[in-house]
Amino acid sequence: MPTSESDGARLRYAVSGNPRGSVLVLLNSLGSNMHMWDKLLPAFQSKYRVLRFDMRGHGESRVSTEPFAVEELGHDVLCLLDKVGARRASICGLSLGGLVAIWLGLHAPKRVDRLVFANTSARIGSPEMWEQRIAFVRNTGMSALAAATLERWFTPAYRARHPEEMDRICEMIAATNPAGYAACCAVLRDVDLRAEIAAVSAPSLVIAGAHDPATPPADGRALHAAIRNSSYVELNASHMSAWECAEEFAGAVLHHLAAGENANG
């Protein structure tokens, strides 16, 4: 897959789908890579030109040892849009990816068509929680974190029904660079967009998981209440709703994107 340089990071990215379609960017969560969207690609690729990439420090993307903030993660998206020749795009992000999508809606509104904020919040967790997570991964590595992450990402019933999927995702989490993971935990520790969120003007869809312990439905409803031009969907899932409820997630996103096309047409 191709790579692109952005502010000290080498980003692995992929473009697929309809070459004549408008661009849809998919932003992965902490501890995952672009393959967290695999179950959704068939639904998106027939109509949209889909841009995915491994966030800094994740998957096959690499980053310098210098600390970074949400601004750098947002600029990575803009750099890739320039790379693929896209003046504007719709952005769909989950968890950390959702926070980056919020930042783009606030700071690069001219590059954004429509937004999807999934299993996220303008402020995720607490500084103390992220400090503990950073210390844990530095001391024990990613393998020890993977099993606990699966418990947060998926409901017990889904984990029991899909052991092979759990093995695959556990491997993805365990393969994440510990330094890259810790650096993104520091981003989450430091970013708080609650005072700004009402300024998001692009039409937005907020997706929450009814059983999500990391960003519970109350967080999703708070986003929806703060963003005037938004709608809200709650799925029967935990944190990784784009995987656990892939069909329903894709349907909600496609309906949201189509509403913009119908309005413009």
N, C-alpha and C positions, 0 to 999 in steps of 0.2 A: 504494500500500500504506500501511497506517496506521503511525504513529510513536508512540513513547512516550518520556517524559523519565525519565532515571535518573542521579542523581548527576553532573550536568553533561554527560551524553551524551544525544543524541537518537537513538533506536534505531529503524530500520525493521524491521518484523516482518510475518509472514504466518501466518495460521491456516487450515488446510485439512483436508479429510478428513471423517471420520465425526463429526458434532457430538455424538453420544452416546457416543463412544469415550473411553477414558482418554487422557490427554495424553502425547505423546511429543515431547520437545524435542531438536532437532538443532543441534549447536554446530559452527560452521565452523572451519576451520584458519586459520593465519596466511597472509595473501595471497589469501584466497578470499572468497566471500560466500555467502549462503544458497543460491545456485544450484549449489553443489558437490553438493547433495543431489538434484538434479533426477532423476537416473536411478533413485533409490530411492522417490520419491514414490508411483508407482502401487502398489508393494508395501505401503506403509505406510498409505495414505489410506483404504483400504476398511474398516479396522478401528479406526484410531487418529485422534485429533484431533491433527494434527501442527503444532507450533509451530516456526517457523524465524525467524531474524533475522540481520542483518548485525552482526557483532561490532564493538565500538567501533573507529572509525577505518577501517572496511572498508565496501565497497559504498556504500550511501546513508546509513549511520549516521554521525553526526558526534560529535565529542568536543571538550571544551575543551582548551586548551593545557597544562593542568596534568598532570603525570605521574600514572599510576595503576598499580595492582598487581592481582594475581589476585583479591584481595578485591572490587574494583570489578567485575571481569568476572563474578564469581559473583553479586554483588548485582544486576547487570543481569538475570540469568536470573530471580532471585526477583521482581524488579520486574515482569517480563513475565508471570510466572505469576499474580501478583496482578492484573495488568491484564486477563488473559483469564479470571479467576475460577477458577483451578486451585489447589486446596489442595495437591495432590501431583502428581508427574509422574515418568515414566521419562526418563532423560537419556542421550543418545548423543552423544559428542563425539569428534572426530578431531584428533590432534596438539595444538595449543593448546587446541582445544575439549575434548579429552580431559583435559587438565590442569585446566580449569575444572570438568569433571565430577567429577574426583577431589576438588577443593576442596569442591564441593557435597556430595559423599558424606561428607566429614569435618566440615563446618561447618553443614550444613543437612539432617541426616539425616531429620528429620520431614517434609521436603518431597519426599523421594525415594522412589520405589518400587523401580525396578531401574536398574542402571547399565551402560553400554557404554563401554569405553575402547578406542578404535581408534587404532593407529599413534601411540602416545603413551608417556610415561614419567613417573614422579614427578619426574624431573629430565631435561630435554631439553638436550643439548649442554653447552657450557661457557660461563662468563662471557666468556672471551676470544673465542670464536666469535661470540657475539651482539654484542659490541662491534664486531667486524670487520664484521658484517652491517649494523649501524646506520650505521657510517661509510660503507660502500659505498652504501647507499640514499640517504643524505643527499648524497653527492657525485655520484652518477650517475643517481638516479631509479629508478623501477620498471621501465621498459622494458628496461633493461640486465639487470635481475635475472630477468625473466620466462623467458627461454630456459633459463637455468641451473636455475630452479625446476622446469621441465618435466622435466629430466633426473633430478631427485631424486624427482619425484612419480610417474613412470611408467617401466615397463621399456622398453628399446629396442624390443622386438618390438611392444608395444602402441602406442608412438608411431608406428612405421612403418605399422601397419595402420590407424590412425585419424588421418590428418593434419587433417581438418576439425575433429575434437574438439580437437586440440592447438591449432589456431588460436583456437578459442572460449575455451579455458581460458587461453591466453596473453594474450588480450585482457582477461580477468577479472583476472589477476594485474597486468598493466600499468596497469589502471584504479584499482588500490588507491591510496588516499591515502598518499604516502610518509611523511608525519608520523605517520599512524595506524599504518602498518606498523612504523615505527621504535619507536613507543611500545609496541607489543605485543612487539617484540623485547626491549625493556627488561624487560617482564614476564617473559619466558622467561629472560632473564639472571639475574633476581633470585629466581625461585621454585624452591624445592627442598622437595618434600613426602616425601622418602624416609623421614625419621624418623617420619612420621605415618601412612603409607599403611596400615599394618596395622590401623588403627582403623576403616577403612571396613567397615561392617557390612551394607550393602545387597547383595543378590545381584548379582553383577557378571560381565560377559562381557568378556574381553580379546581383542581382534583384532589380529593382527600381520601384516605383509607379509613374505613370505619374502625379498624382494629390496629391502627398505627400508633405505636408507643413513642416513636421519635418525633413525629410532627402530627399530633392527634387532630381529629376533625375540628376541634376548637380553633386551632391555628389556621386551618383552611377557611373556616367561616370568618375569622378576623380579617384575613386577606380580602375575601370577597366583600366584606362590609366596608373596607377601607378604599377599595378600587371601584370607582363609580361605574365604569363601563365593564362590568364583569359578570360572569355566571359561575355557578357552583355545582359540582357533581361529587357525590360521595359513593365510593365503591366498596364492595364487600371484600376488603383486602387489608393487608398490613402495609408496611412502608414501601415495598416494591410493587406498587399497584400496576405498573406498566407490564410487569411479568405475570403476576398472580391473576389479574383480570385483564389480560391483553386484549381480548375481543371488545369488552366494554370500554376500555381505555381508548382503543383506536377509534371506536365509534363516536365517543364524545369529542375527541380531537378533530376528527373529520367533519363532524357536524359544525364545530366551532369555526374551522377554516372555511367551510363552504358558505357559512353565513356572510363572511366578508366578501367572498367572490360574488355571491348573489347581490349583495349591496352595490358592488362596483359594476356589475353587469347590467 
